[in-house]
Amino acid sequence: MVWNESNRFYREMIATGNWPHQSGSTIDITNAQKMTGRFTLCVILSCGFGIKLGWDEKVHVKKDDPLTLDDGIHLQGSNILLVTYAPKWILNLPFKKLRFIRVATDMMRSWFKTSLAEKRALTEREGALSTQPLGGKDIFTRLVQASDESEKVQISESEIIGNTWVFFFAGHETAATVLAACFCLLAVNKEEQEIIHREVHEAMKQNSDDDELRFEAYESLIKTRAAFVEALRMMPPGNFMVREAVEDTILQVPSFENGIESKKSVPIRKGTVIGIDIVGIQYNPRLYPEPEKFKPSRWYGVTSDEAYSAFSLGNRVCIGKKFALTESVCFLANVMKDYTVEPLLKPGETLDSWKDRVLNETKCELTMTLVSSPVTFRRR
C-alpha cells in the first residue's frame, strides 16, 4: 500500500506541478524540503489515516479555516518544546505568536479527536474493513478497531491520539528532511546519480507495469536505498536519544593514550539515564571512514537493517522504519529514473559557495535539517 501510494503521488506531482517532460528541460525547486514534505504528508495521510487526497489538495484542520495540516505540523514541530513542556498559561499570554500557537494547537487536537470519532463511527456503521478507503488497511483504522475489539487491553482516546500523532509526525517530517538532504547531496555527486539510474533501469526490466516500478523491485534497489541511508547518516533527523539502563552492565569504551587504542570499562548501574549523541556516532571515523564524504557504497554490503542505527536499535527501534524506507526509496527511484538533479545557484554563485551555503548550514528544532535546499531537476 505504501509503495503504491508513493507511486501515485509521484505521478500526480509530475502532472500537476509543471514538471518538464522534454529531455533537457528543467524545473527549479527553491526549497526541496517543501516538495518532499508534501510528498511524505500525502503518503502518511493516505496510508496512516485512510484520507484519499490528490497532490495539490489541501486538508484543512477545520472547515472554512485557512489553517492546513501542513501549517499545523510545521507550527507544532518548530515550537514543540513550548507546546509540550510549557505551562498552559504561557500560551494565554497576550502575544500574537503565542496566541496563534495556542489556537493552532487546539485546532490540531480537535482535528485528531474529530478524525477518531469519524473513523469509529465508520467502522461501526460499515463493519467490514474492505468497504472502507484503502480497504481499511490504514494505521488509524486498525488502531481504532483493535481498541474497540480488544477485551484485554483498552486503549483510551488520548492514547490513540497520542500514538497516532507520534507516527503522523515521525512519518512525515523526518523522512522529508532526509529526502531533501539526499537530493542536495546527489546534486554534487553526479556519479552516484548515474549509479542509481542504472540500478532503477535494470529493476524496471523485471518489475514494472507501464513504466511504473512495482514493489517487488524494492529488494533489488540496494544502491538506491544506500543513497537514502547515507543521507540519513549524514543528516540524522533524530540527532539525540535518551535511554535508561534496565540492568547493571559494563560498557567497553574505546580510549586513546599516546596514539594507542585500548578499552576502558565504564560501569553503568540499573536505572542510569544515558544521553546518546547520534550525530557523534554517525560521524565517528572508526565506524565510518571519511565520515564527511557522501559514500553510499559503505552500505552496499549491509544485510541487516540493524546497521541503520539512525533508526535506533533493539526494542525501541523506530516503529516507522520500514514505512520511511519504503516511501523514500520509491520516491527517490522514480525521480532518479526520470531526472538528474543539480545545485540551484544564485547569480554569480560558485559550486563551492553553494556547498557552503546549503550542505554546511543546518538547524536543529525537533529534527536536524538543512537550512535551505535549492536544487534544479533536469529531464533525462
N, C-alpha and C positions, 0 to 999 in steps of 0.2 A: 504494500500500500504506500509506504513512504517513497519508494523508488518511483512508482507510477505517478504519484502526485508531484514529485520533483521534476519528472519529465514534462508533465503538463504545464507546470508553472514556467519552466524554461521556454517552452514553445510560446506561451502567452506573452512572456516578457519580450521575446523577439518580435512577435506580431504586433504588439501594442506600443512598444517603446521606440519605434522607428529605428530599429537596428538594421544595418545595411545587409543586403543580400548579394550585391555585386562584388566580385573579387577585387580587393584593394581598397574598397570604400571603408571609411572609419566612423566611429562614434566616440565622442569624448565623454567620459564619466568623471565628473569633478570630485565625486565622493563615492568610491566603490562600496563603502560600508552601508550607504543608504540603499544601494542596489541589493547587496547581499542580505541586508536586514529585512528588506521587503520580501525577498525570496524565503528566508527562514521563517518569517512571520506567517506567510501564506501556508507553508507546509505544516507548521505547528497548529494553526487554526483548523486546517483540514483534517490532519491525522490525529491531533490531540483533542479537538473539540467537535469534530464532525461538521464544521461550518464550511459549506461549499461556497467558494468565492472565486472571483477572477483576479488576475494580476493587478489590474488597476481599480479594483473595487475596494472601497474603504469600509471597515467595520467600526461603527460609532459606539462609544461606550454607553450612550443614552440617546434615545430617539430625539431628533431635532436639535442635538447638541453638536457643536463643531469638534469636540474632543474625540479623536480616534484612538484605537488600541495602540497604534504606532506611537502616538503622542504620550499616551499613558505609560507605556512601558519605558520609553526614553526618560520621562519625567521621574518615575519611581527609581529607575536604575541610577540616574545621576544624583539622586537625593536619598539613596537607600538608607544611609546611616541616620539621617534625620527622620525618615518615615518609620524606621524600625525601632530606634532606641530613644528618640527624644520624647519627653513627656508630652501628653496630648495637648496641654495648654500652650505649648510652644507654637503649634500651628494655628492657634487662635489669636496670636498677636497681630496687631493692625499693620501688617506689612503686606504689600501686594503679592510678592513672590510666595510668602508663607501661606497666604490665603488661597492662592492658586494651587499650591501643592496639596493643601487640605481638601479643597473641592475635588481636585482630580483624583486623589487617593480614595475619597469617599465614593466617587463615581465608579472607580475601578472595582472596589469591593462590592458595590451594588451590581455591577455587571456580572461578577462571578456568582453572586447569590441568585440573580435572575436566571443566569445560564443553568445553574444547578437545578432550580425549580422547574425550568422548562424541560430539561433533559429527563428529570424524574417523572414528570407528567407524560412525556412522550413514551417513555419506557413502560409506564403503567397502562397507557392507552393502546399502544400498538403491540406491546408484548414482544413478539419475535424481533430479534436484533436485525435480521435480514431485511426487514422493511424500513429500517432507518437509513439515513445518509451514510454512505460508505459501508453499508451492511452492519452498522452498529459496532464496527471494529475500532473506532477511535477510543483513545485512552479515557477520556472523560466519561463516556457511556459505560465502559467496562467497570470503571471505579464506582460509579453510581449503582450499577446493577449488583456488583459484589457487596456493596454496603447494604442494599435492600434485601438481598437474598441470604446473607450470612446470618446464621443463628448463634455462632460462637463469638464472632467479633463484630461489634457495631462501630462503624466509623462515623464520627459526628460531622455535622455540616462544616464546621470550622476546619476540621482535619482534612476533609475532601478539598475544600477551597485552598487551604494552605499547601497541601501536596501538589495540587494542580497548578497553583501559582509558581511553585518552585520549578516544576517541569516546564511550564509555559515560558518562564524567563530563561532557564538554562537551555531550553531547546531553541531559543530564538537569538538572544543577544550573543552568547558565547560562540556559536557556530558562525554567526555573521562576522564577528571580528576576525576570526581565523581565516575565513574565506577571503575577506578583503585583504588581509596581510599576505595571503598566498598569491593573489593576483599581483600585488605590488612586488613581491619577491620574484615571481616569474617574469615580470616586466623587464627586470635587469638580468635575467638568466635565460636567454633565448634558447640555449641548447636544451634546457630542462623542458621548455615548452614543446620542442620537437620530439623529445622522448615520450612525453605524454600523448602527443598527437599520433605518433606511430603506434603506440600501445592501444589507443582507442580505435584506431583504424583496423588493427588486427582483430580486436574484440568484436567490431561491427560485422566482420565476415561470418562469425559463428552465432552471434547473439543480438540480432537486430530485426526489427519489423518496420518496413517503410522508413528507413533511415533513423530509426529510434532505438536506442540501446535498451535491451531487456535486463531485468535484474540478474539473470543468470551470468551476465558479464562481470558482476561485482568482484567475484573472487579472482578473476584474471586481471583486474585493473590494479596490479601491485604497485606500479610506478606512479600511477595517478594518486592512489591512496598515500603513498610515501611522500609525495609533494605536500599534501594536506597535513600529514602528521609532522613533517619537518617544519612547516609554518606554525603548527601548534607548539612545537618545541621552542621555536624562537620567539613566539608571541603567545605565551600561555594565558588565556583569559582569567583562569583561577590561579593567581600568582602566589597565593599563600594558603596553607591548610593548617588546621589545628586538630590534633589527635590526643586521646587520653590512653595511657598505658593500662591495659586490663590485667596485667600481672607483672610481677617483678621480672626484670630482664637486664641483660648487659649488652650494650651496643659496642661494636668494634669500629672505632672511628679512625680513619687514616690520619697519620701525624707525620710531619716532616721536620727533621732536625739535621742540620748541616747537609742538606740536599739528599738525605737518606729517608726513604719512606718506611714507616712502621705502623703498627696498630696500637691504638690506645683504648683501653677498656673504660667504658663510662656506664656505671650502674644507674638504672632507671627504676624507681620504685613504682609500685602499682598506684594508679591514680594521678601520676605526674602528667601534666598537660604540656604537650610539645608543639611548638610552632615550626612548621616546615616551609622553608623558602623554596618554592617551586622554580622560580627564575634561577636561583643559585644552582639547583640540581640540573636544570636543563642546559645551563652554560658551563657545567663542570667539565674541564678538558679531559679529566680521567675517564669520564663516561662518554663524552662526545668530543673526539679530537677536532680541533679547529671549530670550536662552537660558534664563532661569529659568522661562519660561512653557511650558506644555504646549500645543503648537500642531501637531497632526498635519497641518494643511494645508500646512506647509512641505515636505511630502513628496509632495503630490498631483501635482506636475509632474515628479517624478523618474522617468526612464525606464530608468535603468541601476542595477543592484544595486551597481555600483562606488561609488555615492554613500553606501552604507551602511558608512562607514569603521569602525564599531564591530566589524564582522566582519573587519577588516583588509582589505588590498588586494593585488593582484598575485599572484605565485606562492605566497605564504604566506597567502592568504585562508583563512578558516575553512572546513574541509572539510565541516562540518555546517551551513553557512549555509542552504542550500535546505531541509534537513531541519527546522531550527529554525523557519524562516519558515512552512513548510507546516503543521506540527503546531500552531504558535501561532495562526496565522490561522484555522485550522479551529476550534480550541477557543474563541477569542475570539468568532468569528462565531456559534457555537452558543449561547454564554452570552448574548450581547447580543440574540440573536433571541428568547430566552425570558424574560430577566430584565433588571431595571435593578440598578445597584449603588450603594450608599450608604455613607457612613462609619459605622462601628460605634462610637458614642460611649460613653464611660464615664459613670456617673451624674454629672450636673451639668457635664459637659464641653461646651464650645462647639466650633463647627466650626473656628474659628481655632486653638484649642488642639489639636484633633485633627490639623490640618495640621502644626503644630509638632512634635507627638509622633511622627507617622508619616512625613510626607514630608521632614522635615528631620533625621531621625535615621538614619544609615547606618552600616554596619560593613564593613570590608574584611578578609577572610580570604584564601581563594584567589580569591574573587569579591567584587564590591561588591554589597551588597544592603541593603534596608530592615531595620531592627532589628525592626519589627513591621508587620503588615499586616492589621488588623482591619476587616472590611467586612461589610455586610449585602446579601443579594441578595433582590430583591422580584419575584415573578412578575408578568409583564405581563398 
